[in-house]
Amino acid sequence: MRVDTGLLALGVLASLCCCQASDYFSSITGLEQLLHTEQILLSDLSSQLDAAKTVLVQLERELSAIKLEHALAAKGLENYLTNPVNVYRLMKRLHTDWPHVDSRVQQLSAQLRFNISQHYGLSFPSQEDVDGAALALVRLQSTYKLDVAQVAAGILNGIKYGTDMSWQDCFVLGQQLFEMEDYNNTKVWLRESMERLRRHQPRPSTPEPALLNSMETVAQSLFRMGDFDTAYELSQRVLELDPSRIRNWHLGDKAANLPHDGDEGAHSRQAAGYRLTQEFAHYEKVCRGEVGPSAAQQRRLRCRYARGRHAYRLLAPLKLEEHSLDPLVVSYHDMLSPQQIGELRAMAVPHMQRSTVNPLPGGQRMKSAFRVSKNAWLPYSTHPMMGRMLRDVGDATGLDMTYCEQLQVANYGVGGHYEPHWDFFRDSRHYPAAEGNRIATAIFYLSDVEQGGATAFPFLNFAVRPQLGNILFWYNLHRSSDKDYRTKHAGCPVLKGSKWIANIWIHEATQTFARPCDVFRDNEVSMGYDIIK
C-alpha cells in the first residue's frame, strides 16, 4: 500500500508548526523531554531502515552520528545536557534535521512508514528555543572570550566536553545569527563552517538542495551588504558541492552593491546600548576573573565562626566568609544538606516557568534576553524545610523575617544568565508601603557549577562561585534606608553545568531594632554608582 507523501508532508508541517514555545533553552528542566523525544524518533526510524538499507546509506550515516550522541548522553545525562554545544545541536536536530529526514524518507521509499506526525505527545523545541540556544552560545563566546573554532570542537575553556559540530551545524548557526542581524558573529561562524567543510574527508556528498539554497541566499545578502570576502568564500563552497549551479550563479556587481548609509542601521540595531558600555565590559571581566579586589581590601577580610543570634550556634557556629565589609557581602557555608537540596528542587520543578523582568507597576511581566532562566515561587508553608531556611537566615543575620517574599527557586540552563541589576526597587510603587523596600538578599546555592555561573559584583570587583549548600547574603540598602547602588550584581552566564539557586528577599519593615539607622545618613559613599558609564 502506497502512502500519500503530500498528505504526510502536510501532517509533519502541521505537527511542527503547532508546537507551543516551551522555553526549553532557558533552563535545564525540560531538556530530558527533548532527549526522550529524539530517542523515540530514533528508535522508530531505526526499526524500519532494515528493509531499505541499500537506498538509505546516507541516512544511516547520519543516524550513526546521532546514536553516538545518545551513547555519550547515556554515560551521564546531566553532564551531557549541561554542555551548551550539545544542547544547541540537539535543538537544531529536532527542529531542523529530523523534519528533513522525515521528508527524505517519504520520498525515498513508500515502504517506510516513519512519520513524525504519528508521534503524539512528544516535546519539540520551537524556533524561539533554537534561537535562544544560538544566542546562548554567542553569549558564552563573548563573555568568556572563547575561540569559535574551539567552541565548535566542543572545547570550553580548554576542556573537551563532547563531539564536534559539523560544518552544517556551524552554517545553520551562522544563518540564524544573520537572520537575527548579529552580523559580526555571523561572519565568524560562517567562516568556521567553510573551514570545516574544507577539511572534511572524505569529500561530503551533495547536501540537500534546501541547504544549498540557503547558502546561496546568505552569500548574496552578505555581498549586497559589502562583506565581499565572506560572500565569495561561501559561494565557492556552494559551487564545489554542486558545480551545476554555475549556470545560474551570480553575486552581482561590487560597484553597484556597495552598502549605503542605510545598511549601517542594521549593524547598530543589533548591539544593545548597555552591552556597549564600559560598565558592561567591566562586568564581563569580573565574570572571567580578570579583575578582583585590591590587596588592601582583601587584607581586611576574614573567614571565621559566627554565633548569630541563636543559643544553638554556641555549639554549632556558622562558618562565615567575608567578601566585602562595606557594603556587607558574606557567605555562610554548609547551610543545606544535599538531601534537603534534592527535595527542594523536586518540589520546584513542576512549577517552573520562564523568568521575567519587572515591568512598570501594574504592567505585564515580560520575558527578556536580559534574564534567561526558569523559576518557581513557593510559599514557605509548602514544606517545613522552607520554614527552617527562613529561620536560619534570620538567626545568621539577626534580621526580622516577618516580611519576606515567597521563596524563589531558579534554574539557569544553556548559557543562562542575569545581566547586572539591583535587587532593590527604584520605584516605590513596586512594593507595599507597609513592607518597605528589599533591605537584603539571601541566595541559597542548590548546586555546584562546573564553569561560569558566578554571582558577580562589578562595582566591588569580585564574583562568588556557586557552592552547594552555601548562602550568599548582602544588604541592598544603607542603614538610612537609602539605596546602595554599589550592590549592582549579576548572574554570569553558565558555561558548563546547571545552576540552581533559591532566593529570599527580605523587606525593611520591622528591622528598626535589627539594623538601626545612624544619626546621620550614610548613603554618600554609593552616590554616583547609579550612572551608567
Salt bridges, closest charged atoms under 4 A:
ASP23 OD1 - ARG354 NH1 3.53
ASP23 OD2 - LYS367 NZ 2.86
GLU38 OE1 - HIS70 NE2 3.08
GLU38 OE2 - ARG93 NE 2.86
ASP44 OD2 - HIS119 NE2 2.57
ASP50 OD1 - LYS53 NZ 3.48
GLU62 OE2 - ARG104 NH2 3.05
GLU69 OE2 - ARG89 NH1 3.34
ASP97 OD2 - LYS92 NZ 2.83
GLU128 OE2 - ARG354 NH1 3.91
ASP164 OD1 - LYS160 NZ 2.55
ASP164 OD2 - ARG196 NH1 3.57
ASP169 OD2 - ARG89 NE 3.02
ASP169 OD1 - LYS92 NZ 2.91
GLU181 OE1 - ARG269 NH2 3.21
GLU192 OE2 - ARG196 NE 2.87
GLU195 OE2 - ARG198 NH2 2.39
GLU195 OE2 - ARG199 NH1 3.26
GLU208 OE2 - ARG104 NE 3.55
GLU216 OE2 - ARG245 NH1 3.04
ASP227 OD2 - LYS187 NZ 3.80
GLU233 OE1 - ARG191 NH1 2.83
GLU240 OE2 - ARG237 NH1 3.14
ASP242 OD2 - ARG245 NE 3.13
GLU279 OE2 - LYS488 NZ 2.85
GLU290 OE2 - ARG288 NE 2.71
GLU321 OE1 - HIS333 NE2 2.81
GLU322 OE2 - ARG304 NE 2.97
ASP326 OD1 - ARG486 NH2 3.03
ASP334 OD2 - LYS319 NZ 2.40
ASP392 OD1 - ARG391 NH2 3.40
ASP395 OD1 - ARG309 NE 3.82
GLU405 OE2 - ARG438 NE 2.65
GLU405 OE2 - HIS507 NE2 2.82
GLU419 OE2 - ARG275 NH2 2.76
ASP423 OD1 - HIS421 NE2 3.46
ASP423 OD1 - HIS489 NE2 3.12
ASP427 OD2 - ARG429 NH2 2.74
GLU450 OE1 - LYS496 NZ 3.68
ASP482 OD1 - ARG521 NH2 2.53
ASP484 OD1 - HIS478 NE2 3.78
ASP484 OD2 - ARG486 NH2 2.88
ASP530 OD2 - ARG426 NH2 3.97
